[in-house]
Amino acid sequence: MQNSPNLRRLSDYLSKASISGPLDLTVYPATLPDIEMRKPSSYFQPGPRGGAPSKKEPATAHKVGGVNSRIAKLRHIPNIGNTGRAQIAKDAKREIPRILLSAGAAGRLGYKVSPDMVPPLTSDMEEFSDLPTRVVVVKGDTYDVAIALHNSRKIMEHDDPMPVCVLNFANAGIIGGGWLDGHPSQEEQLCYRSTLSATLLPRLYPMGAKECIYSPQVSIFRENEKRGYIWMWPNALDPLPVVSVISMAAPKHPLITADMKYQNVTDRNFMKDKIRIILRTAAHNRHQRLVLGALGCGALGHPRQDAADCWKEILREDEFQGFFELIVFAIFDPGNTDGNFPVFYETLHDMEMYQDAVQ
């Protein structure tokens, strides 16, 4: 079995475009030769307190941290800081109920997934798709990459009716981590830009050691921080992008050796068990296109090479062959050689897996 031509073209574009810098796919969608991909064509500003959002033409003035900022559409803006992001979170929390009403409420609530709910995968399951899988690693934001995959659905040879499924590097005990305080980490960024926080109910916390939360329907309504969190609003032709989200927490600060490996084999195996649960949750919910990342390899102190090796070992296991079409690791890259991107790229980029022959 071979990957479809358009899938290969898309994944090649994603990987090549990201080499020169982080992907900004909400502004510059992954346009391939002879392939037209849509992006949100209009934006909205939140309405007055108690009022509905109002449709507008693409805006160059928007609210960032309570300060009116006029920016060119493609201009890079400086980091707005925790105070500005806290205001972004406050605005989002106020507007999310209206966005949910507009987008439709079905499926918006998340639910907890325990290991017994997602047994090991087998090729005789109804969810088995008999697909070759390609893995690519890109410098990019989780939602920006998901939007690119969402926009490409119509041009893929294989029809996948399910939303792109993304991984949220979750806080095990607090909804959205520090998003209400303006923290800049990955989970917080997902909450600033989407209805994710509304799907993470208090009764689902704390998560158990091998539990995750699955949110079937999350609408993305804002662009990234570089773009000033501009609001997006749908029209009849361009609905808001919808993704599914798996929220999984990595263990905190495992012991590591001098050569940057897990010191305890139990910690390494625990991480591999979490990866299996992530992939099983996606497969049992029929997701074939995933956006994953360097789970735990930031403030939580996991050894990036050993963590990347864990992903590679699991993806090569027979259990996971034939269920996924495209897996993209979206890696934040601070622009230094000690970041996660070089390690994950060297370890995982351009892997191709087949049901009967692991490459």
C-alpha positions as CSV (number, residue, x, y, z in Angstrom):
1,M,0.0,0.0,0.0
2,Q,1.2,3.5,-0.8
3,N,0.3,6.9,0.5
4,S,-2.0,8.9,-1.8
5,P,-0.3,11.5,-4.0
6,N,-2.2,14.4,-2.5
7,L,-1.4,13.2,1.1
8,R,2.2,13.1,0.2
9,R,2.1,16.5,-1.4
10,L,0.4,17.9,1.7
11,S,2.8,16.4,4.2
12,D,5.8,17.4,2.0
13,Y,4.5,20.9,1.9
14,L,4.0,21.0,5.7
15,S,7.5,19.8,6.4
16,K,9.3,21.9,3.8
17,A,7.4,25.1,4.7
18,S,8.2,24.7,8.4
19,I,12.0,24.5,7.9
20,S,12.3,28.2,7.3
21,G,10.2,29.1,10.4
22,P,7.0,28.3,12.4
23,L,4.0,27.6,10.2
24,D,1.4,30.4,10.2
25,L,-1.3,28.4,8.4
26,T,-4.3,30.5,9.4
27,V,-2.8,33.4,7.4
28,Y,-1.0,31.4,4.7
29,P,-2.8,28.1,4.2
30,A,-0.9,25.2,2.8
31,T,-1.7,26.0,-0.8
32,L,-0.4,23.3,-3.1
33,P,-0.3,23.4,-6.9
34,D,-3.8,22.9,-8.3
35,I,-5.2,22.6,-4.8
36,E,-7.2,25.4,-3.2
37,M,-7.5,25.4,0.5
38,R,-9.9,27.7,2.3
39,K,-9.2,29.9,5.3
40,P,-11.7,31.9,7.4
41,S,-12.8,34.7,5.2
42,S,-14.3,37.0,7.8
43,Y,-13.7,37.9,11.4
44,F,-15.9,39.2,14.2
45,Q,-15.4,41.5,17.1
46,P,-17.2,40.5,20.4
47,G,-20.5,42.3,20.8
48,P,-21.2,44.7,23.7
49,R,-21.8,43.0,27.0
50,G,-24.9,40.9,26.8
51,G,-25.0,41.3,23.0
52,A,-24.2,38.9,20.2
53,P,-20.9,39.1,18.2
54,S,-21.2,41.1,15.1
55,K,-20.0,40.1,11.7
56,K,-17.4,42.4,10.1
57,E,-15.1,42.4,7.2
58,P,-11.5,41.3,7.9
59,A,-10.4,43.7,10.6
60,T,-7.1,45.5,11.2
61,A,-8.1,46.8,14.6
62,H,-8.8,44.5,17.5
63,K,-8.6,44.3,21.2
64,V,-5.4,42.9,22.8
65,G,-5.1,43.1,26.5
66,G,-7.6,46.0,26.7
67,V,-5.6,48.1,24.3
68,N,-6.7,48.9,20.7
69,S,-3.9,47.8,18.4
70,R,-3.8,48.5,14.7
71,I,-1.8,45.9,12.9
72,A,-1.1,45.0,9.3
73,K,-2.7,41.7,8.4
74,L,0.6,39.8,8.2
75,R,2.7,41.9,10.6
76,H,4.4,40.1,13.5
77,I,3.3,41.6,16.9
78,P,5.3,41.4,20.1
79,N,4.5,39.1,22.9
80,I,1.5,40.5,24.7
81,G,2.5,39.1,28.1
82,N,0.5,37.4,30.8
83,T,-1.7,40.4,31.5
84,G,-2.8,40.6,27.9
85,R,-3.5,36.9,27.6
86,A,-5.5,37.0,30.8
87,Q,-7.7,39.6,29.1
88,I,-7.9,37.4,26.0
89,A,-9.1,34.6,28.3
90,K,-11.7,36.7,30.0
91,D,-13.1,37.8,26.6
92,A,-13.1,34.2,25.3
93,K,-14.9,32.9,28.4
94,R,-17.6,35.6,27.9
95,E,-18.1,34.9,24.2
96,I,-17.9,31.0,24.2
97,P,-21.6,30.5,25.1
98,R,-22.6,32.6,22.1
99,I,-20.1,30.7,19.8
100,L,-21.5,27.4,21.0
101,L,-25.1,28.5,20.2
102,S,-24.0,29.6,16.8
103,A,-22.0,26.5,16.1
104,G,-24.5,24.0,17.5
105,A,-24.3,22.5,21.0
106,A,-24.1,18.8,19.9
107,G,-21.0,17.0,21.2
108,R,-19.4,19.9,22.9
109,L,-18.9,18.2,26.3
110,G,-15.9,16.2,27.0
111,Y,-15.8,12.9,28.9
112,K,-13.2,11.0,30.8
113,V,-11.5,8.0,29.1
114,S,-9.9,5.3,31.2
115,P,-7.7,2.4,29.9
116,D,-10.6,-0.1,30.1
117,M,-12.7,2.0,27.7
118,V,-10.1,1.9,25.0
119,P,-8.8,-1.7,24.7
120,P,-5.9,-2.6,22.5
121,L,-6.5,-2.2,18.8
122,T,-7.0,-5.2,16.4
123,S,-7.3,-5.4,12.7
124,D,-10.8,-7.1,13.0
125,M,-12.2,-4.0,14.6
126,E,-14.9,-1.9,12.8
127,E,-12.6,1.1,13.2
128,F,-9.8,-0.5,11.3
129,S,-9.2,1.4,8.1
130,D,-6.4,-0.6,6.5
131,L,-4.5,2.7,5.8
132,P,-0.8,3.3,5.4
133,T,0.4,6.0,7.8
134,R,2.8,8.9,7.2
135,V,4.4,10.8,10.1
136,V,5.7,14.3,9.6
137,V,7.3,16.8,12.0
138,V,6.8,20.5,11.5
139,K,7.6,23.7,13.4
140,G,4.1,25.0,14.1
141,D,1.2,25.7,16.4
142,T,-1.2,22.8,17.2
143,Y,-4.3,24.5,15.9
144,D,-2.6,26.1,12.9
145,V,-1.6,22.7,11.7
146,A,-5.0,21.3,12.5
147,I,-6.6,24.0,10.4
148,A,-4.4,23.2,7.5
149,L,-5.4,19.5,7.7
150,H,-9.1,20.6,8.1
151,N,-8.9,22.8,5.0
152,S,-7.3,20.0,2.9
153,R,-10.1,17.4,3.5
154,K,-11.8,17.9,0.2
155,I,-8.7,17.3,-1.9
156,M,-7.6,14.1,-0.2
157,E,-8.3,10.8,-2.1
158,H,-9.5,9.1,1.1
159,D,-12.6,10.7,2.5
160,D,-12.4,11.2,6.3
161,P,-15.6,12.6,7.8
162,M,-14.2,12.9,11.3
163,P,-12.5,16.1,12.6
164,V,-8.8,16.3,12.9
165,C,-7.9,15.1,16.4
166,V,-5.3,17.1,18.3
167,L,-3.4,16.4,21.5
168,N,-3.7,18.8,24.4
169,F,-0.8,18.8,26.9
170,A,-3.2,19.0,29.8
171,N,-2.9,19.9,33.5
172,A,-4.2,16.9,35.4
173,G,-5.9,18.9,38.1
174,I,-6.9,22.3,36.7
175,I,-9.2,23.1,33.8
176,G,-7.1,24.7,31.1
177,G,-4.1,25.0,33.4
178,G,-3.2,28.6,33.9
179,W,-5.2,30.0,31.0
180,L,-7.2,32.4,33.1
181,D,-4.0,33.9,34.5
182,G,-2.5,34.4,31.0
183,H,0.1,31.6,31.0
184,P,1.6,30.9,27.5
185,S,1.9,27.1,27.4
186,Q,0.2,24.9,24.8
187,E,-3.0,24.0,26.7
188,E,-3.6,27.6,27.6
189,Q,-3.1,28.6,23.9
190,L,-5.7,26.1,22.9
191,C,-8.2,27.5,25.4
192,Y,-7.6,31.1,24.3
193,R,-8.5,30.2,20.8
194,S,-11.3,27.7,21.0
195,T,-14.3,26.3,23.0
196,L,-12.0,23.6,24.6
197,S,-12.4,25.0,28.1
198,A,-16.2,24.6,27.9
199,T,-15.8,20.9,27.3
200,L,-13.5,20.3,30.3
201,L,-16.0,20.0,33.1
202,P,-15.0,20.3,36.8
203,R,-16.4,16.8,37.5
204,L,-13.7,15.3,35.1
205,Y,-10.9,16.5,37.4
206,P,-8.5,15.4,38.7
207,M,-7.5,13.0,35.9
208,G,-6.2,9.6,37.0
209,A,-2.7,8.5,36.2
210,K,-3.7,6.8,32.9
211,E,-6.8,8.8,32.1
212,C,-7.5,11.4,29.5
213,I,-10.4,13.6,28.5
214,Y,-11.9,13.3,25.0
215,S,-13.7,16.4,23.6
216,P,-15.5,15.4,20.4
217,Q,-16.3,18.8,19.1
218,V,-14.2,21.9,19.7
219,S,-14.7,25.1,17.6
220,I,-11.6,27.2,16.9
221,F,-12.6,30.9,16.9
222,R,-9.3,32.8,17.2
223,E,-6.1,33.0,15.3
224,N,-2.7,32.6,17.0
225,E,-0.8,34.9,19.3
226,K,1.4,36.1,16.5
227,R,-1.7,37.3,14.7
228,G,-3.0,39.0,17.9
229,Y,-5.7,36.4,18.6
230,I,-7.9,37.9,15.9
231,W,-11.5,36.6,16.1
232,M,-12.8,34.4,13.3
233,W,-16.4,34.2,12.5
234,P,-18.2,31.8,10.1
235,N,-20.4,32.5,7.1
236,A,-22.5,30.1,5.1
237,L,-19.4,28.9,3.1
238,D,-16.8,29.1,5.8
239,P,-17.9,27.6,9.1
240,L,-15.5,27.7,12.1
241,P,-12.9,24.9,12.0
242,V,-13.9,22.0,14.3
243,V,-11.5,19.6,15.8
244,S,-11.6,16.9,18.4
245,V,-9.2,17.1,21.4
246,I,-7.6,14.5,23.6
247,S,-6.4,16.1,26.8
248,M,-3.6,14.0,28.4
249,A,-1.3,15.1,31.3
250,A,2.4,14.1,31.3
251,P,4.0,13.0,34.6
252,K,5.8,15.9,36.3
253,H,9.6,16.0,36.5
254,P,10.7,12.4,36.1
255,L,14.2,11.6,37.2
256,I,16.6,11.7,34.2
257,T,20.2,10.5,33.7
258,A,23.2,12.6,32.9
259,D,22.8,11.5,29.2
260,M,19.2,12.7,29.2
261,K,17.3,9.5,29.5
262,Y,14.6,8.4,31.9
263,Q,16.4,7.1,34.9
264,N,13.7,4.7,36.0
265,V,12.3,2.2,33.5
266,T,8.9,2.5,35.2
267,D,8.8,6.2,34.2
268,R,9.6,5.4,30.6
269,N,7.0,2.6,30.5
270,F,4.4,4.9,32.1
271,M,5.0,7.4,29.4
272,K,4.6,4.7,26.7
273,D,1.4,3.6,28.3
274,K,0.0,7.2,28.1
275,I,1.0,7.3,24.4
276,R,-0.9,4.1,23.8
277,I,-4.0,5.5,25.5
278,I,-3.8,8.6,23.3
279,L,-3.6,6.6,20.1
280,R,-6.3,4.1,21.2
281,T,-8.6,6.9,22.1
282,A,-8.1,8.5,18.7
283,A,-8.6,5.2,16.8
284,H,-11.7,4.1,18.8
285,N,-13.3,7.4,17.8
286,R,-12.4,6.8,14.2
287,H,-9.9,9.6,13.8
288,Q,-7.4,9.1,11.0
289,R,-5.6,12.5,11.0
290,L,-3.9,13.5,14.2
291,V,-1.9,16.5,15.4
292,L,0.4,15.4,18.2
293,G,3.4,17.0,19.9
294,A,6.3,16.9,22.4
295,L,4.2,15.9,25.4
296,G,6.1,16.6,28.6
297,C,9.2,18.0,27.0
298,G,8.9,21.5,28.3
299,A,8.4,22.7,31.9
300,L,7.7,19.2,33.0
301,G,11.2,18.2,32.3
302,H,11.0,15.0,30.2
303,P,14.1,14.0,28.3
304,R,13.3,15.0,24.7
305,Q,15.3,12.3,22.9
306,D,14.0,9.5,25.0
307,A,10.4,10.9,24.8
308,A,10.7,11.0,21.0
309,D,12.0,7.5,21.0
310,C,9.0,6.4,23.1
311,W,6.7,7.8,20.4
312,K,8.6,6.1,17.7
313,E,8.6,2.7,19.4
314,I,4.8,2.9,20.0
315,L,4.0,4.0,16.5
316,R,6.0,1.0,15.2
317,E,4.0,-1.5,17.3
318,D,1.8,-3.8,15.2
319,E,-1.3,-2.7,17.2
320,F,-1.3,0.8,15.5
321,Q,-0.7,-0.2,11.9
322,G,-3.6,0.6,9.5
323,F,-5.6,2.9,11.7
324,F,-4.2,6.4,10.8
325,E,-3.6,8.1,7.6
326,L,-1.5,11.2,8.6
327,I,0.2,12.0,12.0
328,V,1.7,15.5,12.3
329,F,3.9,16.4,15.2
330,A,3.5,20.2,15.6
331,I,6.5,21.3,17.6
332,F,7.0,24.8,19.0
333,D,10.5,25.9,18.1
334,P,12.2,28.7,20.0
335,G,14.9,29.0,17.4
336,N,17.8,27.3,19.2
337,T,19.5,24.0,18.7
338,D,18.5,22.8,22.2
339,G,14.7,22.9,21.4
340,N,12.4,19.9,20.8
341,F,12.1,20.3,17.1
342,P,15.5,19.1,15.9
343,V,15.2,15.9,18.1
344,F,11.6,15.1,17.1
345,Y,12.4,15.8,13.4
346,E,15.4,13.5,13.3
347,T,13.6,10.8,15.2
348,L,10.1,10.8,13.7
349,H,10.0,12.8,10.5
350,D,8.9,11.0,7.3
351,M,8.1,7.7,9.0
352,E,5.8,5.5,6.9
353,M,4.0,2.6,8.5
354,Y,2.0,-0.1,6.8
355,Q,-0.2,-2.8,8.2
356,D,2.0,-5.7,7.2
357,A,5.4,-4.1,6.9
358,V,6.8,-1.6,9.3
359,Q,9.5,0.5,7.6
